[in-house]
Each structure stands twice: as C-alpha cells, then as structure tokens.
Amino acid sequence: MRYVYGTCGILRRLYSTYGSGFKKSSTWTPQKNSTPHYIPYGEDGSGFYSDNALGYYNIMENAKPMVMAAINSMEIDPKHVFNIVDYGSADGGTSMPLFYQVIKKLRERYGDSPPIHVTYEDQPVADFKSLFMRLQGLLPMPDNHSYLKDFHNVYVGACGMSFFDQCFEDGFVNFGFSSTAMHWLSRGPCPLPDAVFHMVSSCGEAKEQFATQAAQDWETILLQRARELTPGGHMVIVNCTSDESGYYGGGRWTFGHVNMCQKLSSLWHSFAQRGKITKEEFVNTNMFAYWRSQDEMQAPFVNENSRVRKAGLTLVSQETKPTPCAFQARWQKEGGDARQHAKQFVNMCRSWSNHAFHAGLSNKRTEEEKAAILESFFKEYEDEVAAAPEKHDMEVMSCFLHIKRN
C-alpha cells in the first residue's frame, strides 16, 4: 500500500523545516489485528494503570445512571448465570466500583441467585495479574470493597482476546460494558506526518484514512457484540468523542490550560528538532486511535440498511458530556507537592501512550537507548507540569451509549 501526502499543507511546512532529509518512513507498514493496540506501561502486577487513572473512576461514575437504567430494564432469569463482560478492561480496577453497585443491585433484587459471572476482556498483554490481585485483596481496592469477597455466588474470569474478534460464543453476554477503550483502531491506516494524534494533525488525507478505518472498526466491534449478546441483552459503551464545536478533550486552551494531546505532539516534535530523535522517528510515532464524532457513532443505528441494525442492535439512548480532570480538581482544592502531582499526572498519560512513542523509535536503537529517550521525554513533560500545575489538565469528552440486542 502506498501513501501520498503531497497536498498536505503541513507536509510542505515540514519540508521547509527539515529540508530534503524529511521523508515518509520506508519501514512503516500498517498494523495488523494481531498487533497489540498498546502495551501497558508499568510492572505487571503492580496495579500501575488503575493507581494512576484517577479521572477514569469519575467517568465510571458518570456512566452509572445509564448502567443502572440498563440493568433495571432487563428481564433476568434467576435460574441462569448472569454474564457481565468488561471489554477493554485494562487491569480492571477502574470499573470495579461500578460493578460492585451492579452486583449489589442484583443481589438486592434476587438474593443469592442468579449466579453472576464477570469476565474481563482485553489483549493478551493486559495486566490481568493486577486484576486478580485486587479482587483477592492483594492490591488496594477502590473504596476497600471487593464484590468477589462481599457477595455470594459471584465468579470472575478473563479473556485475552481482541474486541475486534468474537470473544464469546453466540448469546453468552447478558450485560456488556466498555469504557474509554473502543477508540483504539484495529490497525494503523497510515502514518500521520505532522502529529502523534489524528485530532492534532493538519493533514486532511491522513485524517480521512483514519476516519475510514474508524468507521470500519466501529461496525466490526458492534457486529461482534451483536453475536455475543443474548436476545434482550444490553450494553453500555463509553467512547472518546468530540462535542459540537469539535472539542475532543485534553484541556481547553481557552481556559488558559495546556491541551494534553497537543502538548505530547509538540514536545515529541521538539525532540526531532533538537536531534534527540530522527525526523523519520517523529513521523513513525502515531497514536492509532480515533475520537469518533457523535454522528459517526450513531451512523450504524440510524441507517435502516446497516448491517448493525440487521444484526439486531438498537440504540436505546445516547449522551455526551465532559468529565473534568480529576488531577486538576484535586490540585485546585488541595494544592500540595507540585512535583508529586506532576509525576502522577504524567504517569496517567504514560500508562496508555508509552507504547506509541516506543513503537515510533527505530529498531536500530537498543532497548536501553529507547528507554533513555522515553524517560527524558516524559521527564520534560513532568517538569512542565510541575512548573505550572494549574495549566495542565486532561478533561475527557465522552459519549455514553446504551445499546440493546433485540
């Protein structure tokens, strides 16, 4: 496959900046479905992701009304296992308080029946070790509660599969849930020549290819869930999105804040300008994820001829709202050690972005070289946050979708 970016104005600016030394990578190839969308950062079993994902707990709280409405609307047979699946669960910590409330509601309504089975789905490289250690009390639990220990007849498992594939047999899932995961793409459609994130890029051609890939992936994701959901089953999906003005989260410049997505791109670009990485490595560093608009998410449900509707899925409700940055809120309320605040804020960003920056570095470099570059990169970001904590936040714009299988 060949990619041409001659009409991108930003590419002309890069040529003027870098001269003839700037060119599309000759080693870049599209990612395949078997390639992990990202490899978690942090020691396996350390609970790094959920320990630093302060804001994602708030997103779960924002999802709670829709989740509970879905559970309350379901006809549940207490004689059969009630299967809950968390898709793209990471190490599982952020959804545990929400699932505690779901299981509590079911137990209040039905007693110790039905048997409840919770399955955490994610890539085979996910930190499932931390998941089970939390549930067993070997890592700190959010609110110090484990639904596995507090309720009877509850079981837990893990599925090391990609949600672009069918992960469970037909009709297995009674209630599905996914938060801030399905923006990842199944493959990289093309390199972004001027940015790490598609939202920051000025290259229209590349952004169109990202949008096309995202539409295909969204249909694939929904069709796989249609097979897995039992008739009458429900699912709540929380996706990264943009609002009507095009704002995609990461911090609003108009409020005097530094947008996180733009900062990561510009800081990595400065590494190329300073010779800390090559120009080719900058181009090869892309976050293969896509923030779908609300219309893009609705499309498979409003088109009467769509494969998704024919598969039996209907959109019950949809809501878009921002979740303010929990780190910024805490800083404004409590203040404290600016360095410690910056370290946790950057760790949050690094937990899901480290892999993209690592993947962009040349295979000619040793792992030691790559590690040193990434340590320097995130340390510079940390220094900036520590110097002005009030300017850095990561507000998340999310779309909450309640879906039903007919």
C-alpha positions as CSV (number, residue, x, y, z in Angstrom):
1,M,0.0,0.0,0.0
2,R,1.3,3.4,-0.9
3,Y,0.6,6.7,0.8
4,V,1.0,10.2,-0.8
5,Y,0.8,13.4,1.2
6,G,1.6,16.0,-1.4
7,T,-1.4,18.1,-0.8
8,C,-1.0,18.4,2.9
9,G,0.0,22.0,3.8
10,I,1.6,20.8,7.0
11,L,3.9,18.5,5.0
12,R,5.1,21.4,3.0
13,R,5.9,23.2,6.3
14,L,7.8,20.1,7.5
15,Y,9.8,20.1,4.2
16,S,10.7,23.7,4.7
17,T,11.7,23.0,8.3
18,Y,13.7,19.8,7.7
19,G,14.7,20.1,4.1
20,S,15.1,17.1,1.8
21,G,16.0,15.0,4.9
22,F,12.3,14.7,5.7
23,K,10.5,11.8,4.0
24,K,7.9,9.2,4.7
25,S,9.3,6.2,6.5
26,S,10.4,3.5,4.2
27,T,10.0,1.0,7.1
28,W,6.4,1.9,8.0
29,T,3.8,-0.7,7.5
30,P,0.2,-0.9,8.5
31,Q,-0.5,-2.6,11.8
32,K,-2.4,-5.9,11.7
33,N,-5.1,-7.1,14.0
34,S,-2.7,-9.4,15.8
35,T,-0.5,-6.4,16.9
36,P,-1.4,-5.1,20.4
37,H,-3.0,-1.7,20.1
38,Y,-0.8,-0.7,23.0
39,I,1.3,-2.5,25.5
40,P,0.6,-1.4,29.1
41,Y,3.3,0.6,30.9
42,G,4.3,-0.4,34.4
43,E,5.3,-3.5,36.1
44,D,3.0,-6.5,35.7
45,G,1.0,-7.0,38.9
46,S,1.8,-3.5,40.2
47,G,-1.6,-2.0,39.6
48,F,0.1,0.9,37.8
49,Y,-2.8,1.7,35.4
50,S,-5.6,2.0,37.9
51,D,-3.4,3.6,40.5
52,N,-2.8,6.5,38.2
53,A,-6.1,6.6,36.3
54,L,-7.8,9.0,38.8
55,G,-10.1,10.6,36.2
56,Y,-11.3,7.3,34.8
57,Y,-13.1,6.5,38.1
58,N,-15.1,9.7,37.5
59,I,-16.0,8.6,34.0
60,M,-17.3,5.3,35.5
61,E,-19.4,7.4,38.0
62,N,-20.8,9.4,35.1
63,A,-21.7,6.1,33.4
64,K,-23.5,4.8,36.5
65,P,-27.0,6.2,35.8
66,M,-27.1,4.7,32.3
67,V,-25.7,1.4,33.5
68,M,-28.2,1.1,36.3
69,A,-31.1,2.1,34.0
70,A,-30.0,-0.7,31.6
71,I,-29.8,-3.3,34.5
72,N,-33.2,-2.2,35.9
73,S,-34.8,-2.5,32.4
74,M,-33.7,-6.1,31.9
75,E,-35.7,-9.2,32.4
76,I,-33.4,-11.5,34.3
77,D,-33.9,-15.2,34.9
78,P,-32.6,-16.0,38.3
79,K,-32.2,-19.7,37.3
80,H,-29.5,-18.9,34.7
81,V,-26.0,-17.4,35.0
82,F,-25.9,-13.7,34.5
83,N,-22.8,-12.9,32.4
84,I,-21.2,-9.5,32.7
85,V,-18.3,-8.6,30.4
86,D,-16.0,-5.6,30.7
87,Y,-14.5,-5.0,27.2
88,G,-11.1,-3.4,27.1
89,S,-10.8,-3.6,30.8
90,A,-7.0,-2.9,31.2
91,D,-6.2,-4.1,34.8
92,G,-9.9,-3.9,35.8
93,G,-9.5,-1.5,38.7
94,T,-11.4,1.5,37.4
95,S,-14.7,-0.5,36.7
96,M,-14.7,-2.4,40.0
97,P,-16.7,0.2,42.0
98,L,-19.3,0.3,39.2
99,F,-19.6,-3.4,39.0
100,Y,-19.9,-3.6,42.8
101,Q,-23.0,-1.4,42.5
102,V,-24.4,-3.6,39.7
103,I,-23.9,-6.8,41.6
104,K,-25.3,-5.2,44.8
105,K,-28.5,-4.2,42.9
106,L,-28.9,-7.7,41.5
107,R,-28.4,-9.3,44.9
108,E,-30.9,-6.9,46.5
109,R,-33.5,-7.8,43.8
110,Y,-32.9,-11.6,43.5
111,G,-31.0,-12.7,46.6
112,D,-28.1,-15.1,46.1
113,S,-29.4,-16.1,42.6
114,P,-28.7,-15.9,39.8
115,P,-25.0,-16.9,39.7
116,I,-23.1,-13.9,38.4
117,H,-20.0,-14.3,36.3
118,V,-17.8,-11.2,35.4
119,T,-15.4,-11.6,32.6
120,Y,-12.6,-9.0,31.9
121,E,-11.7,-8.9,28.2
122,D,-8.5,-7.3,26.9
123,Q,-5.5,-8.0,24.8
124,P,-3.3,-10.9,25.9
125,V,-0.6,-8.4,27.1
126,A,-3.1,-6.8,29.5
127,D,-2.2,-6.7,33.2
128,F,-4.6,-9.5,34.3
129,K,-2.3,-10.2,37.3
130,S,-3.2,-6.9,38.9
131,L,-6.9,-7.6,38.2
132,F,-7.0,-10.8,40.2
133,M,-4.7,-9.4,42.9
134,R,-7.1,-6.6,43.5
135,L,-10.1,-8.8,43.7
136,Q,-8.3,-11.0,46.2
137,G,-7.3,-8.1,48.3
138,L,-3.6,-8.4,47.5
139,L,-3.6,-4.9,46.0
140,P,-5.6,-1.9,47.4
141,M,-9.2,-1.9,46.2
142,P,-11.1,1.2,45.3
143,D,-13.2,2.0,48.4
144,N,-11.7,-1.1,50.0
145,H,-14.5,-3.3,48.7
146,S,-14.3,-6.4,46.5
147,Y,-17.5,-7.7,45.1
148,L,-15.9,-11.1,44.8
149,K,-15.5,-11.2,48.6
150,D,-18.6,-9.3,49.6
151,F,-21.2,-11.2,47.6
152,H,-22.0,-14.9,47.3
153,N,-22.3,-16.9,44.1
154,V,-20.1,-14.5,42.1
155,Y,-17.3,-15.7,39.8
156,V,-14.6,-13.9,37.8
157,G,-12.6,-14.8,34.7
158,A,-10.5,-13.2,32.0
159,C,-10.5,-13.3,28.2
160,G,-7.2,-12.4,26.5
161,M,-8.8,-11.6,23.1
162,S,-9.2,-8.5,21.0
163,F,-12.7,-7.0,20.9
164,F,-12.3,-6.7,17.1
165,D,-12.9,-10.5,17.2
166,Q,-15.8,-12.5,18.6
167,C,-14.6,-13.2,22.1
168,F,-17.5,-15.4,23.4
169,E,-20.0,-17.8,22.0
170,D,-23.3,-16.6,20.5
171,G,-25.7,-15.3,23.1
172,F,-23.2,-15.6,26.0
173,V,-23.3,-12.0,27.3
174,N,-26.2,-10.6,29.3
175,F,-24.7,-7.2,30.0
176,G,-21.7,-5.8,28.3
177,F,-19.7,-2.7,29.3
178,S,-16.8,-0.8,27.9
179,S,-15.2,2.5,28.9
180,T,-12.6,4.5,27.1
181,A,-11.3,1.6,25.1
182,M,-13.1,1.3,21.7
183,H,-11.4,4.4,20.3
184,W,-8.3,2.2,19.6
185,L,-8.1,1.1,15.9
186,S,-7.6,-2.5,14.7
187,R,-4.7,-1.2,12.5
188,G,-2.8,1.9,11.7
189,P,-4.3,3.0,8.3
190,C,-1.4,5.3,7.5
191,P,1.3,7.5,9.3
192,L,0.4,11.0,10.5
193,P,3.2,13.1,9.1
194,D,2.8,16.0,11.5
195,A,1.4,14.8,14.8
196,V,1.0,11.9,17.2
197,F,-2.8,12.2,17.4
198,H,-5.2,12.5,14.5
199,M,-7.1,15.3,16.2
200,V,-3.9,17.5,16.2
201,S,-2.9,16.7,12.6
202,S,-3.4,19.2,9.8
203,C,-3.1,16.5,7.0
204,G,-6.6,16.0,5.6
205,E,-5.7,12.9,3.6
206,A,-4.3,11.1,6.6
207,K,-7.3,12.1,8.8
208,E,-9.7,10.8,6.1
209,Q,-8.0,7.4,6.2
210,F,-8.2,7.4,10.0
211,A,-11.9,8.2,9.7
212,T,-12.5,5.4,7.2
213,Q,-10.7,2.9,9.3
214,A,-12.6,4.0,12.4
215,A,-15.9,3.6,10.7
216,Q,-15.0,0.1,9.6
217,D,-13.8,-0.8,13.0
218,W,-16.9,0.6,14.7
219,E,-19.1,-1.6,12.5
220,T,-16.9,-4.7,13.3
221,I,-17.0,-4.0,17.0
222,L,-20.8,-3.7,17.0
223,L,-21.3,-6.8,14.8
224,Q,-19.2,-8.9,17.1
225,R,-21.1,-7.7,20.2
226,A,-24.4,-8.4,18.4
227,R,-23.3,-12.1,18.1
228,E,-22.2,-12.3,21.7
229,L,-25.2,-10.5,23.4
230,T,-28.1,-12.7,24.2
231,P,-31.5,-11.6,22.8
232,G,-32.7,-9.0,25.3
233,G,-29.1,-8.3,26.4
234,H,-27.9,-4.7,27.0
235,M,-24.6,-3.0,26.7
236,V,-23.2,0.4,27.7
237,I,-20.2,1.8,25.8
238,V,-18.3,4.9,26.8
239,N,-16.3,6.3,23.9
240,C,-13.9,9.2,23.5
241,T,-15.7,11.8,21.3
242,S,-15.8,15.5,20.4
243,D,-18.6,17.9,21.0
244,E,-20.5,20.0,18.5
245,S,-17.7,22.6,18.4
246,G,-15.1,19.9,17.6
247,Y,-13.5,20.0,21.1
248,Y,-12.2,16.5,21.9
249,G,-10.9,16.9,25.5
250,G,-7.4,17.0,26.8
251,G,-7.8,20.5,28.3
252,R,-9.3,23.7,26.8
253,W,-6.8,26.3,25.6
254,T,-9.5,29.0,26.1
255,F,-9.3,28.4,29.8
256,G,-5.6,29.0,29.8
257,H,-4.8,25.3,30.0
258,V,-2.4,23.3,28.0
259,N,-4.1,20.7,25.8
260,M,-2.5,17.3,26.6
261,C,-2.8,15.8,23.1
262,Q,-1.3,18.9,21.5
263,K,1.5,19.1,24.2
264,L,2.5,15.4,23.6
265,S,2.7,16.0,19.9
266,S,4.6,19.3,20.1
267,L,7.1,18.1,22.7
268,W,7.9,15.0,20.6
269,H,8.3,17.3,17.6
270,S,10.7,19.4,19.6
271,F,12.7,16.2,20.2
272,A,13.1,15.8,16.5
273,Q,14.1,19.4,16.0
274,R,16.7,19.1,18.7
275,G,18.1,15.9,17.3
276,K,17.0,13.7,20.2
277,I,15.1,11.5,17.8
278,T,15.2,11.4,14.0
279,K,12.7,13.1,11.7
280,E,11.7,9.7,10.5
281,E,11.0,8.6,14.1
282,F,8.7,11.5,14.6
283,V,6.7,10.6,11.6
284,N,6.5,7.0,12.7
285,T,5.1,7.9,16.1
286,N,1.3,7.7,15.8
287,M,-1.5,7.0,18.3
288,F,-3.6,4.6,16.3
289,A,-6.8,5.6,17.9
290,Y,-9.7,7.7,16.7
291,W,-12.1,10.0,18.6
292,R,-15.4,9.4,16.7
293,S,-17.9,12.2,16.5
294,Q,-21.4,11.7,17.8
295,D,-22.8,11.4,14.3
296,E,-20.1,8.8,13.4
297,M,-21.2,6.7,16.4
298,Q,-24.9,7.0,15.6
299,A,-24.5,6.1,11.9
300,P,-24.8,2.3,12.2
301,F,-28.0,2.7,14.2
302,V,-29.8,5.3,12.1
303,N,-29.2,3.7,8.7
304,E,-32.1,1.3,8.1
305,N,-29.9,-0.8,5.8
306,S,-26.9,-1.1,8.1
307,R,-25.6,-4.5,9.0
308,V,-25.6,-3.5,12.7
309,R,-29.4,-2.9,12.7
310,K,-29.9,-6.1,10.7
311,A,-27.9,-7.9,13.3
312,G,-30.4,-6.8,15.9
313,L,-28.8,-3.9,17.7
314,T,-30.7,-0.8,18.6
315,L,-29.5,2.4,20.2
316,V,-31.7,3.0,23.4
317,S,-30.1,6.3,24.4
318,Q,-27.0,8.4,23.9
319,E,-25.5,11.2,25.9
320,T,-22.3,13.3,25.5
321,K,-20.7,15.1,28.4
322,P,-17.2,16.1,29.7
323,T,-15.5,14.6,32.7
324,P,-13.3,17.3,34.3
325,C,-9.7,16.4,35.0
326,A,-9.6,14.8,38.5
327,F,-5.9,15.8,38.9
328,Q,-6.6,19.5,38.2
329,A,-9.7,19.4,40.5
330,R,-7.6,17.9,43.3
331,W,-4.8,20.4,42.8
332,Q,-7.2,23.4,42.8
333,K,-8.8,22.1,46.0
334,E,-5.8,20.8,48.0
335,G,-2.6,22.0,46.3
336,G,0.3,20.1,47.8
337,D,3.6,18.9,46.3
338,A,3.7,20.1,42.7
339,R,6.3,17.5,41.7
340,Q,4.3,14.6,43.1
341,H,1.2,16.0,41.4
342,A,3.1,16.2,38.1
343,K,4.5,12.7,38.4
344,Q,1.1,11.2,38.9
345,F,-0.4,13.3,36.1
346,V,2.3,12.3,33.6
347,N,2.1,8.6,34.8
348,M,-1.6,8.7,33.8
349,C,-0.7,9.9,30.3
350,R,2.2,7.5,30.0
351,S,0.1,4.4,31.1
352,W,-1.6,4.4,27.7
353,S,0.7,6.4,25.5
354,N,4.2,5.0,26.2
355,H,3.8,2.2,23.7
356,A,3.1,4.6,20.8
357,F,6.3,6.5,21.4
358,H,8.3,3.4,21.9
359,A,6.9,1.9,18.6
360,G,7.9,5.0,16.7
361,L,11.6,4.7,17.6
362,S,13.9,3.0,15.1
363,N,14.6,-0.7,15.5
364,K,18.2,0.2,15.0
365,R,18.2,1.6,18.6
366,T,18.9,-0.7,21.5
367,E,16.2,-1.1,24.2
368,E,18.4,0.9,26.5
369,E,18.5,3.8,24.1
370,K,14.8,3.7,23.6
371,A,14.2,3.7,27.4
372,A,16.6,6.6,27.9
373,I,14.8,8.7,25.3
374,L,11.3,7.9,26.7
375,E,12.5,8.7,30.3
376,S,13.9,12.1,29.0
377,F,10.7,12.8,27.1
378,F,8.2,12.1,30.0
379,K,10.6,13.8,32.4
380,E,10.4,17.0,30.4
381,Y,6.7,16.8,30.4
382,E,6.7,16.3,34.1
383,D,8.9,19.3,34.6
384,E,6.5,21.5,32.7
385,V,3.5,20.3,34.7
386,A,5.4,20.8,38.0
387,A,6.3,24.3,37.0
388,A,2.7,25.3,36.3
389,P,0.2,22.7,37.7
390,E,-2.7,25.0,37.2
391,K,-2.3,25.0,33.4
392,H,-2.2,21.2,32.7
393,D,-5.3,19.0,32.8
394,M,-6.9,16.2,30.9
395,E,-10.6,16.8,30.7
396,V,-12.2,13.8,28.9
397,M,-15.1,14.3,26.4
398,S,-17.1,11.1,26.4
399,C,-20.2,9.7,24.6
400,F,-22.3,7.3,26.6
401,L,-24.3,4.8,24.5
402,H,-26.9,2.4,25.8
403,I,-27.4,-0.4,23.2
404,K,-29.9,-3.3,23.2
405,R,-29.9,-6.6,21.4
406,N,-33.4,-7.3,20.1
